[in-house]
Amino acid sequence: MSSEPPNPWLRRYFPRPGAGRRVVFFPHGGGSASFYRPLVRELPDGVEGVVVQYPGREDRIGDPCRTDMPGLVEPLAEALTELDDKPVWFFGHSMGASVAHEVTRLLGRAGEAVPERLVVSGRPGPSRQRPDDKHLDDERLWADVCQLGGTDPQLLQIPGVREMTLPVLRADYRLVGTYRPEPGRHLSVPVSVCYGTEDPEVDTADAAAWAEVTSAHTELVRFPGGHFYLRGTARAEFTHWLARRLHGRSQHPHADTAGRNRG
């Protein structure tokens, strides 16, 4: 008896075959699927978490990294079509927000099922994203990684870690730095925009610019912390918000509906 090989793009750390809905998580630049493992464990009953694994890291270390957005999102969108048997939400942080956005657009253009909701985090709206060339300078790139706090500082000091991780970081920073979002309102799904109150990468105006991509409702939700608020004390607040949102309850002390679209 044969079985289908596992999808190399997707990880189910805590399978819930009886769940009525899924949330797909897209990692940040330089990140891997395991970053989301604690968050997936805390999803409410009835919701299954599925995490994207980009090439070139963890159990895909032998697969070449993708250095441009189409090269990443086209095979990823195809891989995600296997999840169209249940309602799904997309959540992407930092680079993952842009990846989730582009995958949603690509699925819609192809006539495939799109997510019920797109949740973007730690990333300016497309119209406020700017080209960047940090991928050309290892010192600038590494300084940025250390400053943003996505990795345990003690881990960054271990000999050999920099040399081991720089190829993936260069690829992801090149992908983000050379990415040119197509302007316009291409989506019709609601968008939730999450960001840290102390994030040097995203301010309120940057977050509000996501309203330009959809004809549906957009909400802004602030959490205490910096760019990687998901690693800090705000993670519990975020998971509580996400659980309430998944169950149709949106009230949050830091929610702002000023980004609502009416057209």
Buried (B, 14 or more C-beta within 10 A) or exposed (E): EEEEEEBEBBBBBEEBEEBEBBBBBBBBBBBBBBBBBEBBEBBBEEBBBBBBBBBBBEEBEEEEBBBEBEBBBBBBBBBBEEBEEEBBBBBBBBBBBBBBBBBBBBBBEEEBBBBBBBBBBBBBBBEBBEEBEBBEEBEBBBEBBBEBBBBEEEEEEEEEEBEEBBEBBBBBBBBBBBBEBEEEEBBEBBBBBBBBBEBEBBEBEBBBBBBBBBBBBBBBBBBEBBBBBBBBEBBEBBBEBBBBBBEEEBEBEBBBEEBEBEE
